[in-house]
Amino acid sequence: MAKYAYYDPESFIVLDWMDTDLYNYPERGSLIELNDQQWQEYANSNKCVWINSETKSFITAQPPGHFYKLEKGEWVFDENHMLLALVEIKKSKIQQIKTHRNEVTADYIIIDGNHFHSDANSRIQQLSLTRMGQAKQIPEGLMWQTKNNGLIALTNDIAAQFESVTMDHDMRLFANAQQHIAAVEALEDIQAVMEYDYSTGWQP
């Protein structure tokens, strides 16, 4: 019976310290047998430990930063790993921008300082109101709920603008989202992508 270090053959980090005198373990590959001194020094240290794949010795020096890997016992910057992570983080940030665009798109449009709901059901109503407004058929005294001014008198002039204002609203928000997405795509630093602020340029 003996003591072993069980490690990941790709990252070379030690995953488990195995004392077969005390426990029965499932059969595993990627093992290094330890002597008593090594067991006391490493297994009981509560530190992250890696394996030098060339010498099968132990490494306790921490990597100097993110995206480093062990090669022949030395920490080497892994550019491919960093670039893959950068791509994934950009995808996440871009999805956040698109989600925010959709939320703002469905929030409200602005006509004469009034904020009108812009969700799907409201848009269906507003298409009919546009035609009625253009034909001067909005009943006098018709009251309509806004998001910022409560009930207001809906006039032919306001109603006639629903469709065109909605189209301008959607195109403006799409263009703003594309500007933010392009800015994110141009970034080459992961931290800069994570901290990118896309809160500007949505509603007037």
N, C-alpha and C positions, 0 to 999 in steps of 0.2 A: 504494500500500500504506500501511496506517496502523495505529494502535494503538487498542484499544477496551477498555471495561469492559463485561462481560456480566453482567447482573443479573436477579434474580428479580422479575418484575413484581408479585408480591403482597407479598413481604416487603421488597423493594427492596435486599436485600443483594447485594453484588457476588459473583458466583460464580466468575468467571474474568477474568484479564487477558490480552488477546489481542494479540500482536505479529504482524501478518500479514506483516511483512518476514522473519520467521524460520520461521513455520509456516503451513500451510494448514489452516483450521478449517472444520468443517461450517457450513452456513448457519444463522444464529441471528437471532432477533429480540431486542428489549430490549438494544440496544447504545448506548453513548455513546462518541463518538470523543474520544480524549485527545491533548493536545499533549505535547511532550517534558517540560515541567515537571511536568505532572500525572502523567505516567507515572513519573517519578523519585520524586515525592512519595508516590504512593499504591500503585502496582504493586509497588514494592520495599520497602514498609514492613512487610509481614507482619502487618498489622492488619486487623481486620474493618472493612469500609467499606460504607456504604450510599449510596443515591442519593436526593437530594431530587427527588421526582417533579414538583414545580412548576418548579423552576429548573434541573433536570438537573445540579445541583452535587453535590459529594461531602460525606458526613457521616462523621466518625470518632468522634464522641461515642458512648459505649456506652449502651445502654438502661439506665434507672435500676433496673430489676428485671425479674423475669419478667413475661410477659404484656403487654409494651408493643409498640406498633406505630407505624410512621411514618405521620404524616398531615401533608402539606404541609411536610415537613422537621422536624416536631416529634414527640418521643416522647410517645405518648398511651396511657394504661392501657386495655387491651382486656378489659373485664369479661366479655364473651361468651366469649372464649377461656379466661379463668380459670375461668368456671363450667363450661364443657365439660370442662376438665381436672379440675376438682373432682369432677364426676360420674364420670369414668373411674377416678379414684383411689379414690373410695368403692366403686365396683363391685369393684375389685381387693381392697380391704381386706375387704369383705363376703364375697367368695369365699374369702379366707384363713380367715375365721371359720368359714364353713360346712365347709371342708375340715378344719379343726381339730376341729370338732364331730364330724364323721364318724369321724375317727381316734380320738377319745376314746370315742365310742359303741362302737366295735369293740374297745376296749382291754380293759377289765375292769369287772365289777360287784363290789360288796362285800357279803358276807354274813358276819356275825360276825367281822369283821376279816380275812376271807380274800378275796383278789382272784381271782375266777374269770374266765377268758377270755370275751370277749363278741363274738367274731367270728361270722360267719354259721354256720359248722359247729358251733361250740360251742353256739349258741343252739338249733339243731335238737336236739342231744342233751339240752339242759337242759329242753326242753319235755316230753320223755318222762320225764326224771328228776322233774320237777315232779309229774306224775300219779302216778308211783311213790311219791314221798315223801308225797303227800297220802293215798295208800292204805296207807301204812306198809309198802311192799314193797321198800324198799332193802335189799339183802342186808347182813347184819352183816359188818363188816370190809372193806367196799368202800372202796378207796383212790382218791382223786381228786387230780389235779394242779392246784395253784394257782400264781399268778404270784409270790406273795410268801412263801408258807410251805411250798413244796414239796408233797409228798404228804401229804394229810390223810385221816382217816376221814370218809367222806361219810355223814351221818346222814339219817334221814327228815325231821327238822326243817329241816336246811339245804336238802335237795333240794326240799322243798315250797315254798320261797321263791323259787326261780329265776325263775319267770314274773313274779310281782308285783314283785320287785326290779328285773328287767330293764325292765319297763314304767315304773317310777318313775325309773329311771336315764335312759331315753330321754326322758321328758317333762321331767325336770330339765335335761338337757343342751340340749334344744330351747329351753326357756325362757331358759336362760343365753345361748345364741347370739342369741336375739331381743333380749335386753337389750343385748348388745354391738352388734348391728346397729343398733338404735334410737339408741344413743349415737353411732355413726359417722354415721348419717344426720343427726343434729342439728348436727354440726360444720360450720363455715363456712370453716375455714382449711385449706388444703391440707397445710401442715406438720403441723398437729394430727392430720389423718387419717392421714398417713404414720407418725406416731409413736404412734398409738393402741395401747395395750396391752390385748389381749383375753385375756390368760393367766389371768385370775382366774375363780373360780366354777365350775370344771368338776367335778373330783373332790373329795369331802370330805377 
